[in-house]
Amino acid sequence: MNELPPPDKPYSCEGVMKRLRDGNDMYCRRLKAKTTKFSDKDYLLATDPPKQEPYAAILSCADSRVIPEHAFWAGEGELFVCRNAGNISPPTTIASLEYAVEHLGVPVIVVMGHEVCGAVQATLDLVNKHQNLGDNLNEMAAYILPAVNQPKARNIKSAVIRNANISAEGLTRRSDLLKEKVESGKLFICAAYFHLSAPSPGKVDWLGDCTCPKLDD
């Protein structure tokens, strides 16, 4: 499947970010050309699977239309993916990302929100319509509330973008390990927004200051 190989080892921030951008460009070109069908063999484990060596960790929404391996044109073993409704960062998700960074050597974490996110919309409804979502969904919404409790973020797109940025910023605030890795230059964290519909289906927008300090755009 993969015309784009992983970045060169040892993985670097700039190499990984370039590979992610190139992968998304490839995916968007394939979408436009209607040649994105993936065969079963693309994601079947080898009889003797290689050592896990992902070059990036992706925290994305659990929405079934958002598939990071497709969005970045990546193959088996290339991405360490954490998914939950609303791409939030509760302790268990942060622990998973810490594992990816500390034990797998991942140099880049991308927090990726997406167009018309249902979890963000549910949180907007909670605020605007005073709806009770139930104990578990209310707990989920608590992570998203800071993104919707802003006058300028009371529409779905603005709220999704703000939520992705807040989730990304919160990783270093709530993890000493991730903070130390960022401060030492061993880790780069950024936020992104995935388009589902025309005119840019499949496109990943990079949010805020999402250029690795060493990456020459």
C-alpha positions as CSV (number, residue, x, y, z in Angstrom):
1,M,0.0,0.0,0.0
2,N,2.6,2.4,1.2
3,E,4.4,4.4,-1.5
4,L,5.7,6.7,1.2
5,P,8.3,5.0,3.5
6,P,8.7,5.9,7.2
7,P,11.1,8.8,7.9
8,D,14.7,7.9,8.3
9,K,16.0,6.7,11.7
10,P,16.7,7.9,14.2
11,Y,13.3,9.6,14.0
12,S,13.5,13.4,14.3
13,C,10.8,16.0,14.8
14,E,11.4,17.5,11.4
15,G,11.5,14.2,9.6
16,V,8.3,13.0,11.2
17,M,6.4,16.2,10.6
18,K,7.5,16.2,6.9
19,R,6.4,12.5,6.6
20,L,3.0,13.3,8.2
21,R,2.4,16.3,5.8
22,D,3.5,14.3,2.8
23,G,1.3,11.4,3.8
24,N,-1.8,13.6,4.1
25,D,-1.0,15.2,0.7
26,M,-0.9,11.7,-0.8
27,Y,-4.2,10.8,0.9
28,C,-5.9,13.9,-0.4
29,R,-4.6,13.2,-3.9
30,R,-5.9,9.7,-3.8
31,L,-9.3,10.9,-2.5
32,K,-9.5,13.3,-5.4
33,A,-8.6,10.6,-7.8
34,K,-11.0,8.1,-6.1
35,T,-8.2,5.6,-5.7
36,T,-8.2,5.2,-1.9
37,K,-9.5,1.7,-1.5
38,F,-7.4,-0.3,1.0
39,S,-7.2,-4.0,0.6
40,D,-7.3,-6.4,3.6
41,K,-3.7,-7.4,3.2
42,D,-2.6,-3.8,3.8
43,Y,-3.4,-4.1,7.5
44,L,-2.8,-7.8,8.2
45,L,0.0,-8.6,10.6
46,A,3.0,-10.3,9.2
47,T,3.6,-13.9,10.4
48,D,6.5,-12.6,12.4
49,P,5.6,-8.9,13.0
50,P,8.5,-6.5,13.3
51,K,9.3,-4.6,16.5
52,Q,7.0,-1.8,17.2
53,E,8.7,1.4,16.1
54,P,6.1,4.1,15.5
55,Y,7.3,7.5,14.4
56,A,4.3,9.5,15.7
57,A,1.5,9.3,18.2
58,I,-1.9,10.5,17.2
59,L,-4.6,11.4,19.7
60,S,-7.8,11.5,17.6
61,C,-11.6,11.2,18.0
62,A,-13.2,7.8,18.0
63,D,-15.4,8.9,15.1
64,S,-15.4,6.0,12.7
65,R,-14.8,8.3,9.7
66,V,-11.5,9.5,11.2
67,I,-8.8,7.0,10.5
68,P,-5.3,8.4,11.3
69,E,-3.5,5.6,9.3
70,H,-5.5,6.7,6.2
71,A,-5.2,10.4,6.9
72,F,-1.4,10.2,7.0
73,W,-1.1,7.4,4.4
74,A,0.7,5.2,7.0
75,G,1.0,1.5,7.3
76,E,1.0,-1.1,10.0
77,G,3.3,-0.2,12.9
78,E,4.0,3.4,11.8
79,L,1.6,5.3,14.1
80,F,0.8,4.9,17.8
81,V,-2.9,5.8,17.9
82,C,-5.1,6.8,20.9
83,R,-8.8,7.4,20.2
84,N,-11.7,8.5,22.3
85,A,-14.8,10.7,21.8
86,G,-13.7,14.3,21.5
87,N,-9.9,13.6,21.4
88,I,-9.7,14.4,25.1
89,S,-6.8,13.6,27.4
90,P,-7.9,11.8,30.6
91,P,-5.2,10.2,32.7
92,T,-5.4,6.8,30.9
93,T,-4.8,8.5,27.5
94,I,-1.9,10.6,28.9
95,A,-0.4,7.4,30.3
96,S,-0.6,5.8,26.8
97,L,1.1,8.8,25.2
98,E,3.8,8.7,27.9
99,Y,4.4,5.1,27.1
100,A,4.8,6.0,23.4
101,V,7.3,8.7,24.1
102,E,9.3,7.1,26.9
103,H,9.4,3.5,25.8
104,L,8.9,3.7,22.0
105,G,10.9,6.9,21.4
106,V,8.1,8.7,19.6
107,P,9.2,12.3,18.9
108,V,5.9,13.8,17.8
109,I,2.4,13.8,19.2
110,V,-0.5,15.2,17.1
111,V,-3.9,15.9,18.7
112,M,-6.4,15.8,15.9
113,G,-9.9,17.2,16.1
114,H,-12.3,16.8,13.2
115,E,-15.1,18.5,11.3
116,V,-18.6,18.3,13.0
117,C,-17.3,16.4,16.0
118,G,-20.3,14.8,17.8
119,A,-18.6,15.0,21.3
120,V,-18.0,18.7,20.9
121,Q,-21.5,19.2,19.6
122,A,-22.9,17.4,22.6
123,T,-20.9,19.6,24.9
124,L,-22.2,22.7,23.0
125,D,-25.7,21.4,23.5
126,L,-25.0,20.9,27.2
127,V,-24.0,24.5,27.6
128,N,-26.5,26.1,25.2
129,K,-29.6,23.9,25.9
130,H,-28.7,23.0,29.5
131,Q,-28.9,19.3,28.6
132,N,-27.9,16.5,31.1
133,L,-25.9,14.0,29.1
134,G,-25.7,11.4,31.9
135,D,-22.9,10.6,34.3
136,N,-20.3,9.2,31.8
137,L,-20.9,11.7,29.0
138,N,-21.0,14.6,31.5
139,E,-17.5,13.5,32.6
140,M,-16.3,13.4,29.0
141,A,-17.9,16.9,28.4
142,A,-16.0,18.3,31.4
143,Y,-12.8,18.0,29.4
144,I,-14.4,19.8,26.4
145,L,-16.2,22.6,28.4
146,P,-13.2,24.9,28.4
147,A,-13.3,24.9,24.6
148,V,-17.0,25.9,24.3
149,N,-17.1,28.3,27.3
150,Q,-15.8,31.1,25.0
151,P,-18.1,33.5,23.1
152,K,-16.0,33.1,20.0
153,A,-16.1,29.3,20.3
154,R,-19.9,28.9,20.4
155,N,-20.0,27.4,16.9
156,I,-18.9,23.8,16.1
157,K,-15.8,24.5,14.0
158,S,-14.3,27.1,16.4
159,A,-15.1,24.8,19.4
160,V,-13.4,21.8,17.7
161,I,-10.3,23.7,16.9
162,R,-10.1,25.2,20.4
163,N,-10.7,21.8,21.9
164,A,-7.8,20.2,19.9
165,N,-5.5,23.1,21.0
166,I,-6.5,22.8,24.6
167,S,-6.0,19.0,24.6
168,A,-2.5,19.5,23.1
169,E,-1.5,22.2,25.5
170,G,-2.8,20.2,28.4
171,L,-0.5,17.3,27.8
172,T,2.5,19.1,29.1
173,R,0.5,20.8,31.9
174,R,-0.6,17.4,33.2
175,S,2.4,15.3,32.5
176,D,5.8,16.0,34.0
177,L,7.3,13.4,31.7
178,L,5.9,15.0,28.5
179,K,6.8,18.5,29.7
180,E,10.4,17.5,30.3
181,K,10.6,15.9,26.9
182,V,9.3,19.0,25.2
183,E,11.6,21.3,27.2
184,S,14.6,19.2,26.3
185,G,13.8,19.2,22.6
186,K,13.0,15.5,22.4
187,L,9.3,15.9,21.8
188,F,7.1,18.1,19.7
189,I,3.3,18.4,20.3
190,C,0.8,20.1,18.0
191,A,-2.8,20.2,17.2
192,A,-4.6,19.5,13.9
193,Y,-8.1,19.6,12.3
194,F,-9.3,16.9,9.9
195,H,-11.8,17.8,7.1
196,L,-14.6,15.3,6.4
197,S,-16.4,17.1,3.6
198,A,-16.0,19.2,0.4
199,P,-14.1,21.2,-0.6
200,S,-11.3,19.6,1.3
201,P,-12.2,16.0,2.3
202,G,-9.3,14.3,4.0
203,K,-7.2,17.4,4.4
204,V,-5.4,18.0,7.7
205,D,-5.0,21.6,8.8
206,W,-2.2,22.2,11.2
207,L,-3.2,24.5,14.0
208,G,-1.4,27.3,15.9
209,D,2.4,27.1,15.9
210,C,2.5,23.6,14.4
211,T,5.9,23.8,12.7
212,C,8.7,21.9,14.4
213,P,11.4,24.4,15.4
214,K,13.8,22.6,13.1
215,L,11.5,22.1,10.2
216,D,12.1,24.3,7.2
217,D,8.6,24.8,5.6
